[in-house]
């Protein structure tokens, strides 16, 4: 899957851009503030319906506009079928998405149509941050291989929300609490089963990705399900009864899950240098892309923000080589054109020079 054409309207300082995209390597370079990251942000908006830089859309929509619009022409790897995908967002929260002129109801449908991976300066929180980042990483993968996962996840979120709302009441209806607890337990268990299966399948791809980078060691992934596995979840909730009422929230469950990422038996974030952490994050994302390709029969799209600032030249070359082997379309930003000339010398590519919100094709 790749974007063959991209239209951007009123995303930050990008007032109006229409350009074709190379099916493989797309390099965006230019001075700081020229709009390089906004270019990537626009693609992310198209695939996720939201920004990766700011939750407040008022700062994403151009100051002189009432809405932003991003659309793209998608070509599927297997069939070469073309589809037109587009989104519209306003500072007041209006969201519209269309595929071939037909409305899409949720952002999850966008994710399915345009599977993409982002690596930027904040991606390294996957190792150094809290469990939320690792659950999001895991759920991206499960979403793309298990067709029932979206509905399961929505049911789980709704049930958890209802249980927590009840816990926040001054006086608890014990019968109702038991009802929501009984409904939550099998949902947690199903989510856990899907996540475990995915993580087990991902481990083989991760070993291959890690081997592409020197000096990372033996990487292992361990899943913590969100409660003591030596006890049934029903017993855990029974023991948590007083605690949950006191804290007014559900203490254990799939929403407390985590991935323990280890290198040579030690926690990766504590064991690795900053540079090695960056490499391991790339390896994790590349492993996900390889697993997605194996399962879906097509490649996902990569957005790599300021690659030269994050990796040295040797490791940049290894990342690009891996992306080429996977057949991924990728968009890379950087300040200096010279940082990329040798990197993509033998790779089919297109270069964009960003100047004051305008993308000039070299």
Phi, psi and omega in degrees: 000136175208159174274124177263337178214145181224132176239126182236130181225115172065039172262106184052238183270007176268093186285317180200113179229131170229122183209154170275157182236144177285142180291352180240268187259130176232117184252126179243115182232159180159173182295161175300136180085004183278344179115011182299307182292329177295328175299311177295320180301324180295317178295320178297318176301321180294325182267342183235342182080005181213169180268150173267357184256331186203136179283335182274109183292346179297334179266353179268321176287135179307140184303331183267007186235162179258351182200160171244149179224133174228133176221155181209153176261118183259137174241127180279141182296317188283321188248347186060020178287135180263139176226147177254119181246137180211151177225152174227136176223149177237161178299337181272003174102359178297134180230125175228137177221142180221144173236117183053039177085350181263137184291141170258142188271331186223161175293334178300328177292326174297315181302321180292322182283325183230078180289121182223155177241135178246134169231116177223192185297336182270351184294338184284355171292348175304326177260321188267345182269194182277181183298333183304315181298322181285327174294321179296319176301313182294316183290332173302314181293315181296320180305321186276351179244342180243109185295334182274355189293324182300311180295321177298316181296319179295317178298319179297313181297319180295315181293317178298318179299316180296319179295317180293323177297319178295319180296335181277352176289152179296318179241127186270131170277102187298322179296318180292323178297318178297323179296312180293324178296315180297327178283328183288324187303305181295331177293316176300318183292322178293317178300317179299318180296315179298316182295317180299314181299318179295314182297322178296317179292326182290332186302320179296317178295325180294319179301320178293317181294319179298323182294343178285344180243134181279144168085013180273336181086192181272115183261136177226151180241126178239133182261126171257121191281346179111003175201171179290112185288347178284352178236152176290153180296328177298318178293323179298315180293325177296317179289333182276357189310304181293321180296316181297320178295320180292319182272348179063033178204162180277116190283330184227156179146184183298337179286353177252011184291164180203159170250127176264109184262118186237150174235121183053039175083358181246152179303125188301316184297332181269337189264330188265155172285171179300318180295320179292325177299318178300316180297320181293323176297317176300317181298319179296316181292320179293323177297318177299318180296320179294319178294319178298316180298318180297322183277316187268342182079011176211167185266153171268177185251142181246138172244117183240105185271123176056053181304316181299331180284339185263329184227150175286173188299317182300314183286330173301315180298322180293321178296312181298319179299319180294318178298320178295319179297326179281349182073025182279144164277137181219149179239121184238134176250155176188166184279314191252127178302327183297335179293344186244343189301313178286329185296322183245021184303320182258011183249131173303130187202171172224140180246137176243130173258115181273128176222112175052045177082008179245133180262112180258122181282124178288000000 
